């Protein structure tokens, strides 16, 4: 059986690894990604705030060297879900099973003024470029702003505001600076009231302004103000923005999206096309757009593919995941959360505490060993 996997993020890497572990020489996998390396979301913040370097956090797909897997760095131009085939800059590929894990792209143009007056920190390149921006920032008004929902890694804007605080304190600039966090969500992490309460307490303790229920509609480059959908304005000297998220254009062009995202069966991640699955941020599965959820979805999809080959039970997706949340001051919290199909989500908070930094580091290093076959220390 040949499985064609589009996208080498959490979902694509975990699914590839599980299929090879479970099926051995009964399966071959072609893994396609437009990038040459994988970067954890938390590593973008590590580089952005000077805790690591770009080279140290890149995990090259060339290191995925196992019998049965071929990695191709190229851009997908068209997908035929009926034939389970794709056209790319490196030629055409097809499979007995097609798995789409292309993630979400960013539409900076959807927020006028963002590219001219702000700095996005959600792409790898954008986050890495913000390192120099923050190093050279002389102090002043910092606004961390979310332009639209849904967006990847819901805790990341809160983490960024807290880490900006720590950086300004270290540089002796906090007393002459202000920090504001603007989000469309009514709470920092709505599915976990305990996590939201802890974050709001941390903001209050550090003097970080919280503006919930407000989405940034545009930036005025001349007046250096961020404007929300109701016309409210927040002045800034430095704007760190989360751009509007969209499904990759190739998914729209291939007819795979409904209302902007790829619909899937919640429990198996199969699309309406037989033997075609979709995972993670490009889908409308109903969980947050975060790598840990993509990983869980990959486990269920891999189980369904293994059952296709050998029979047996499918491990149905249950919408659960655990993510780590930086509070600054070398404190990390863990949120265990579950999005059960048809039920309200719920989440529980552990920490924040210093000991969870070690657990978070092990989370990253264990995946690098599993997916890339080498040791890694996150920081």
Secondary structure as UniProt FT lines:
FT   STRAND          2..6
FT   HELIX           10..23
FT   HELIX           24..26
FT   STRAND          28..33
FT   STRAND          37..38
FT   HELIX           41..48
FT   TURN            49..50
FT   HELIX           54..57
FT   STRAND          59..60
FT   HELIX           61..63
FT   TURN            67..68
FT   STRAND          69..73
FT   STRAND          76..80
FT   TURN            81..84
FT   STRAND          85..88
FT   TURN            89..90
FT   STRAND          91..94
FT   STRAND          97..100
FT   STRAND          104..107
FT   HELIX           108..110
FT   TURN            112..113
FT   HELIX           114..117
FT   STRAND          119..120
FT   HELIX           124..136
FT   STRAND          141..146
FT   TURN            154..155
FT   HELIX           156..170
FT   TURN            171..172
FT   HELIX           174..176
FT   STRAND          178..183
FT   TURN            188..191
FT   HELIX           193..206
FT   STRAND          208..212
FT   STRAND          216..220
FT   TURN            221..224
FT   STRAND          225..228
FT   TURN            229..230
FT   STRAND          233..235
FT   STRAND          238..242
FT   STRAND          244..247
FT   HELIX           249..253
FT   TURN            254..255
FT   STRAND          257..258
FT   TURN            259..260
FT   STRAND          261..262
FT   TURN            266..268
FT   TURN            274..275
FT   STRAND          276..278
FT   HELIX           280..282
FT   HELIX           291..310
FT   STRAND          320..328
FT   TURN            329..330
FT   STRAND          331..338
FT   TURN            341..342
FT   STRAND          346..353
FT   HELIX           355..372
//
